[in-house]
Amino acid sequence: MLKNYKPKAIETLAQNALKHYKEELICGEPCEIPIEELIEFHFGVIVQYRNLSKKGTIHGITVFEDSIIPVYDTQLKRYEASFAKSGTILIDSRLLAENKVKRLRFTLAHELAHWMIHQDYYKEIDELASKTSSDSDIRTEREADSLGAALLMPYGRVKVAFCRLKPKLRQEAIISQMAQLYNVSVQAMEIRLKTIGLI
């Protein structure tokens, strides 16, 4: 059964995960969250890079049980079957391009969020966590976006950084500087600041 996560619960999950990995991530100076380290060293989840679709439309997949995953072979120009172990996050290799770093980081956080809160649900329905269109899956995607954002932009540290910049800069410049500080897109930072009521 799909559990319903309220915003406060999502914030708490993110804070606890970061605190248990490195307390300074929520108590120290505001800084970029090392999301791939968090995934691999704190959660013990493997990150692998593959071409997940022909046109790059699938950014990430979380594997909850040993599975055969279709991946796209760019040389042979066809899909091939690839084995993936339970506890693997597959990321589309195209996100490794330098101009896709922010999308890569958000995708990693989003897929980690699925691992943290949706394992039971996806195991129950025997599916992978990737984009689908049922109401339940739309909800899981929203929850994964929210938890992913809370992991990349922790509430307390974001508030500290915002309050330091507010007397000196206009809102647009604050959002831009904070996006650089956390290595996320301007859009992701703006949404996060609105979500937590700072703008």
Sequence and secondary structure as in RCSB ss.txt:
>XXXX:A:sequence
MLKNYKPKAIETLAQNALKHYKEELICGEPCEIPIEELIEFHFGVIVQYRNLSKKGTIHGITVFEDSIIPVYDTQ
LKRYEASFAKSGTILIDSRLLAENKVKRLRFTLAHELAHWMIHQDYYKEIDELASKTSSDSDIRTEREADSLGAA
LLMPYGRVKVAFCRLKPKLRQEAIISQMAQLYNVSVQAMEIRLKTIGLI
>XXXX:A:secstr
      HHHHHHHHHHHHHHH THHHHSS     HHHIIIIIS  EEEEE  SSSS   EEEESS EEEEEEETT
TTEEEEEEE SSEEEEEGGGGSGGGHHHHHHHHHHHHHHHHHSHHHHHHHT  BS   SHHHHHHHHHHHHHHHH
HHS HHHHHHHHHHHTTTS HHHHHHHHHHHHT  HHHHHHHHHHTT  
